[in-house]
């Protein structure tokens, strides 16, 4: 199967490379078919290792992606790590080093990629509703020298027409910021949440930030993307960003 991936449609500097994988192009068997990149969902570890190697080779990465132990928190680590022997517990990574690959995995949560307009700093963040509420995007922005010179791409996630949440989730967002009420639409006794709108709102609290993407739904396109809502036993796709040497 041919590997399929998303290249963000944004005006990033030419030395910044960014991609978001789909479920296509790997060796994993159902229900993880095919390019599952997570070793924590029950898939055959040899298959995942082959998928990761194939992924890095196809993307012509200068170094191995730094995989995280994601916990729906707000910690964003800086690469390179002081030790490569442990998988960091974090939901995002940031770097200004050429060749370091910031990587996060998702299967409905929102992948968010950041870069500055100079092409000298990048970050990747895993943002579910808990991370959004507690400030994971703000944590990522705080690493940048000038957050107002940052652009952001919102990758494949639960679309606004399918992301159902309970009233307690909506209430937590409104308590934090009443203006986020616009991101919730009543649906019987629950609410439809627009995760893209929630993310954009949090980002813009820093000022005017250029935001791109936000138009790919993992549930409605579950034949292309892994979706936990559609099938709890499933794989994970990756979103990555890295800096390459400049060519003059």
N, C-alpha and C positions, 0 to 999 in steps of 0.2 A: 504494500500500500504506500502511495506517495505521501510524504509528509506535507501537512497543510499548516500554515500559520498566518497570523495577523501582523501586518506591519503598520504601526500607528500612523495615521494621517495627521501629521502636525509639523510645524516648521522648525523642527529641532536642528541644531547645527550638524553639518555633514559628518563630523567625527563622533557623534553620539549614535549608537546603534540600539534599537529597541524592537522586541518582538513579543508576541503572545501566542503560545501554541494552541492547537486544538487537540482533539482526541485521535486525529488521523496520523498514521505513518509509523507506528511502533510495532512491537512484537507481543504485547500482552494479550492474553486471551479473555473472552467474556467472563465476568461483566466489566473488566478493566480495559477492554479493547479501545484503542490499540496503543496509543502513546501515553500510557500512565507514567508519570514522573515521580510519584510518591511511594516511599517505602513503608508508609505507616497505615495503609488501607487494606492490607491483607493480600496483596498481589505477590506473585512469585518474585523474590528478590533478584534472581538472575535476569528475569525479564526487565525489571526496572533498571538494573545496571546497564543492560544493553540499550534500553530506551534513552537513558541519560547520555551515554556515549554517542549514540547516533544523533541525538539532539545537538550536543556540543559540536560535533564534527560538521553537521549540516550548516550550523550557524557560524562556523569558522571563528569560534571563540578562542581568544588567546589564553584563557585560563578556565579552570573548572568553575561552574556556577557555585556560589555559596548558598547551600540549602539551609533553611531555618526550621526550627521547631516552633511552629506557629500556635499560639494559644489564645487568640482573640484579645490580645492585650494592646499596649501602646508603645512598647519598647522598640526603638530603632537603633540598630548597631552600626558602627562605622567600620568599613572595610579598608585595608586588610585587617583581619583579626589578629590579636596578639598570640593566639594559639589556634591551630587548625585541627587539633585532635578532638575537640568537642563541637557538637552541633549547637549553635547559640539558640537560646530561648528568646525569640523576638518575633515581631510581626512586620518588620521592615529593615532594610539596610540602605546605607548611604556611602558614597565614596567620591573622592576626587582623584583617585589613582587610576591611571591608564591600565586597561586590561582587567580590572576587578569587575566581576559580573554580579550585580545586585539581582536577586531572584526571589520571587514568592510564588506560591501555588494556591490555586483556588478551584472551586467547583460550585459556584453560585455567589460567593462573596466577591467583593469588588477589588480587582487589582488596579493599583494606581501607580503610574510611572511619572517621575519628576525629572526635569533637567533645567539647568540655568541657560540663559540665552547665549552665554559665552562658550558653552560646551565644556565646562571645567568641573561640573558637579552633577551627580545623578543620584536617584534613589528609587526604590521599589517598595511598595507598601501593600499589605493584605488588610482590607477594611471590610469587615462585616458590620452589622449594625452596632454591636458593642464597641468595636474599635472606633467607629465614627463618633459615637456618643461620648466616649472617654478621651478622644483627642489624638488618635494615632496620626492623622494627617497633619495636625499642628506640630506634633513631635518631629515629623519628617521635615517640615518647612523650617523648623528652628535650627536645623543643621546647616542650612544654606546661608552663605554670607549675606545675600540680599534676597529675601523671599519675594520681593516685588519684581525681581528679574527671573522668576521661575515660571515655566510652563508645565502643564499637567495633562496627562492622557488617562482617561477612564476606560478600562478594558471590559471584557465580557463579564456580565453579572446578571443576577435576577432582574428582569425587566419590571417596570412600574405596574404593568397589568397583571403580574402574577405573584408579586412579593407580598404575601399576606402576613400581617403581624397582629398580635393582640393589643388591646387597649393600653396595657401596661407599658408596652414599648413606646407607643406614641406619647404617652404621658411623660415618660422619662425625657424624651427629646424636647417636649414643650416646656417642661420645668427648667431644662437647661437653657432653652431659647424659644420663646413663644412664637417667633416668626417662622419656625420650622413646621408649623401647623399646615402650611401650604403643601407640604410633601406627602400628606396623608389624605386618602379618599375613603369614605365609609364603604364597607363591603359586608352587608348583613350585620353580624355581630362582631366583625373584625375590621381591619383596615388594610388598604393597599398602600404600601410605602414606596416612594420613588427614591431608591438608593442613590441614583445619579444626582438628583436634586439636593438630597441631604449632603452629599459629598461636596457639591459645588457651593452650597451655602457655607459649610464649614471652612472651605478654602478661601472664600471671599471675605471672611472675617479678617484675614490678613491684609486685605486691600484687593485691588483689581489684579487677579491672576488669570492668565490665558488658559482656558480649559478646553480640551478637545475630547473626542470619543463619546462614550456613553450611549451607543446605539446598537449594542449587540447583547441579545438576551440568551442566557445559557439554557433556560427552560424551554423556550419556544424553538430553539435550535439544538435540542439535546442529541440529535444525531451527529452534530459537529462538535459540541462541547460536552464535557463532563458536567453533570448536574446532580447534586446531592438531593435536591427536592424531587427530582424525577426518579432516581434510583439511589437509595442510601448506600448500597454497596457499589461503589464506582471509583474511578481514578481521579487524578488531579492534573490540570493543565498548569503551565508555568508562564509567568510574565517576567521578562528580563530586560535590563538596560545596562549598558557599559560604555566606557569612553575608549576610543581608539586613537592611535597616534595621528596627529595632523599631517596632511600632505600639503606641501607648499609648492 
